[in-house]
Amino acid sequence: MSKKPVPSKKQAVSSTRSRHGAYVRKVRTKLANASSLDTCPKCKSTKKRHFACQECGTYNDRQVFEPKSKKSAAPIQEIEA
């Protein structure tokens, strides 16, 4: 059975922490950019970046889908006693 390699020197604490800090910075920037909101150039409503606008149905100045019409809330009729 062959011998397995062993580190010749102890890993410095500052090296470990700086490597971990760089990893955490990278992950935080990914999370920050993941859910970015943007404004639709046509209807000026907020939408997710790189997605079609749910209000007007456009993406890159093209009509992608026809948005569902908003249901108007009918007034509730009171029961007369």
N, C-alpha and C positions, 0 to 999 in steps of 0.2 A: 504494500500500500504506500502510495507516494505522500509526501508531506504537503500540507496545504500552506499557501503563502500567508504570512502574518505581517501586519504593518510594522515597519521598523521603528517608527516614532509615533507618539501620541498626537492625535488630531487636536489642534489648538481650538480653544473655545471660541475665539473671535472668528476663526474661519468658518466654524459650524454656524454661528449666529449670522454672519454676513451672507452665507449661502441661503439660510432659511429666510432672511429678510428679503433677499432678491426674489425668492420664490413667492413670498407673500405679496410683494409689490406687483408681480406679474399677474397673480390670481385676482388681486383687487381691481386692477385695470380691466381685466377681462369681464369681471362682474359689473363694473361701472358702465362698460360699453355694450353689455349684452342687452339691456332693456332701455335703450335710448329712445326718447320720444322726439318727434319732429312735428312740424306743422305742414298741413296739406297746402300746396301752393294755390289750389283752386278754391277750396271752401274755407281755408284758414282754421280748420279744426285740428285737434291733436291726433296723431296716429303713430303707430310703431314704425321705426325706421326700416326701410327696405320691404315694407308691406303695403298693400293697397289700402286706400282710405275707406273706412267702413261707412262714412257718411255719404260720399258722392260716388264711390266706386272707381276712382281713377288711380293710375300708377304711371309715372313718367309721362304725364300729359296725354295718356290714352285711356279710354273707357274700357275697363277690364270686366266689370260686371254691373248689372243693374241693381242698385241698392233697394232693399225692401222698404216699402213706404211705411212711414211711421203711423201707427194706429192712433187715431184721435180718441181720446178718452171721452166716452159718452157721459153726459151728466147723470148722476144717480138720481132716480126719481124717488121722492119720498112717498111713503104709503100714507094716505089720508085715512084717519080713523073716524 
